[in-house]
Amino acid sequence: MQTVSKDKLMAMVGEDLGTSDWFAIDQDRINDFADVTLDHQFIHVDEDQAKQTPLGGTIAHGFLTLSLLPYFTAQIGVMPENLAMMFNYGLDRLRFVTPVRSGSRVRAHSKLVDVTEKNPGQLLIKTEISVEIEGEEKPALVAETLTMAIIRG
């Protein structure tokens, strides 16, 4: 994650923040996510039954892919200097476009959309993130994320 001054951050609106490294989504990760979320729908965890569907095999939960955004943004995100803390503030938009098949690799691409000073020392950062799937034309998901940055002093 790159660190910049508040003024530089605000001037970066509209800029491409880059692309993360590839990340493998294997069946063990999908099964673990199913256990944590109690979502054991067959399309995620039953390889034999999932093979009988048009998808031809198991797929990751959409929310598993979404949950990787903090990992990806740690690689390609931007934060202001003198940061006291940052936290998720929400999503303005989220679409799950293409299923992520077990065994696929994904990576994120990010663009800084907006930075708004909500109160002195509080910056609301809006980022557009798309998660692409290796070998697929359409992304797994496209989201506009909101992050609140609290700046010291």
C-alpha positions in Angstrom: 0.0 0.0 0.0 1.4 3.4 -0.9 1.3 6.3 1.5 0.8 9.9 0.3 -0.1 13.3 1.7 -3.7 14.2 2.0 -3.3 16.8 -0.9 -1.6 14.2 -3.1 -4.4 11.7 -2.3 -7.1 14.1 -3.3 -5.2 15.0 -6.5 -5.0 11.3 -7.4 -8.8 11.0 -8.0 -9.3 9.3 -11.3 -6.0 7.5 -11.3 -5.4 3.8 -11.8 -3.9 2.3 -8.6 -2.7 -0.9 -10.2 -3.2 -4.6 -10.3 -2.6 -7.1 -7.5 -0.8 -10.4 -7.7 -2.7 -13.5 -8.7 -4.5 -15.5 -5.9 -5.6 -19.1 -6.2 -9.1 -20.1 -5.2 -8.9 -23.9 -4.4 -11.6 -26.2 -3.1 -10.1 -26.3 0.4 -10.5 -22.5 0.6 -14.1 -22.7 -0.7 -14.9 -25.5 1.8 -13.4 -23.5 4.7 -15.5 -20.4 3.7 -18.6 -22.6 3.6 -17.8 -23.8 7.1 -17.3 -20.2 8.4 -20.5 -18.8 6.8 -22.6 -22.0 7.2 -23.4 -21.8 3.4 -22.9 -25.4 2.2 -24.9 -25.1 -1.0 -23.9 -28.0 -3.2 -22.6 -25.7 -6.0 -19.8 -24.7 -3.7 -19.0 -28.0 -1.8 -20.3 -31.0 -3.7 -18.0 -31.6 -6.6 -19.9 -34.6 -8.0 -23.3 -32.8 -7.9 -21.8 -29.6 -9.2 -20.3 -31.4 -12.2 -23.9 -32.0 -13.3 -24.7 -28.3 -13.6 -24.0 -26.0 -16.6 -21.0 -24.7 -14.6 -19.4 -28.1 -14.7 -18.0 -28.0 -11.2 -17.9 -26.2 -7.9 -17.6 -22.4 -7.7 -16.5 -20.0 -5.0 -19.1 -18.1 -3.0 -19.4 -14.5 -4.3 -18.8 -13.3 -0.8 -15.6 -15.3 -0.6 -14.3 -13.3 -3.6 -15.6 -10.1 -2.0 -13.9 -11.0 1.2 -10.5 -10.9 -0.6 -10.7 -7.2 -1.3 -8.8 -6.2 1.9 -6.0 -8.6 0.9 -5.9 -7.1 -2.7 -6.1 -3.5 -1.6 -3.2 -4.0 0.8 -1.1 -4.6 -2.3 -2.5 -1.8 -4.5 -4.3 0.6 -2.3 -3.4 4.1 -1.2 -3.6 5.7 2.2 -3.0 9.2 3.6 0.1 10.0 5.7 -0.4 10.3 9.5 -3.1 7.6 9.4 -4.5 6.7 12.8 -6.8 4.0 11.4 -8.8 3.0 8.4 -12.0 0.9 8.3 -14.6 -0.4 5.8 -17.4 2.1 5.5 -19.5 0.1 3.0 -20.1 -0.4 -0.7 -21.9 1.9 -3.1 -22.1 -0.7 -5.8 -21.5 -4.4 -6.1 -22.1 -6.9 -8.9 -21.1 -10.5 -9.1 -20.5 -10.9 -12.9 -18.8 -14.2 -13.5 -18.6 -17.3 -11.2 -15.1 -18.2 -9.9 -14.5 -21.9 -10.6 -12.6 -23.9 -8.1 -9.0 -24.0 -9.1 -9.1 -20.5 -10.7 -6.8 -17.6 -10.0 -8.1 -14.1 -9.4 -6.5 -10.7 -9.1 -7.8 -7.2 -8.5 -7.5 -4.0 -10.4 -8.3 -0.7 -8.7 -9.0 2.9 -9.5 -9.4 5.8 -7.1 -12.8 7.3 -7.7 -13.3 10.0 -5.0 -11.9 11.4 -1.8 -14.2 13.5 0.4 -13.2 15.2 3.6 -16.3 14.4 5.7 -15.0 16.2 8.8 -11.6 17.5 9.7 -9.3 14.5 9.7 -11.8 12.1 8.2 -11.5 11.2 4.6 -14.0 9.0 2.8 -12.2 7.2 0.0 -14.2 5.6 -2.8 -12.4 3.0 -5.0 -13.6 1.1 -8.0 -12.3 -2.5 -7.8 -12.7 -5.2 -10.4 -11.6 -8.8 -9.6 -10.6 -10.6 -12.8 -10.4 -14.3 -13.3 -7.4 -15.7 -15.2 -8.5 -16.7 -18.7 -12.0 -15.2 -18.5 -13.2 -12.1 -20.4 -15.6 -10.9 -17.8 -14.6 -10.1 -14.2 -15.7 -12.1 -11.1 -17.0 -8.9 -9.5 -17.0 -5.1 -9.8 -17.5 -3.0 -6.7 -17.2 0.6 -5.5 -15.8 0.3 -2.0 -15.9 3.0 0.7 -13.1 3.3 3.3 -13.0 5.8 6.1 -9.5 7.1 6.9 -8.9 8.9 10.2 -5.8 11.1 10.1 -3.9 12.2 13.2 -3.4 15.9 13.9 
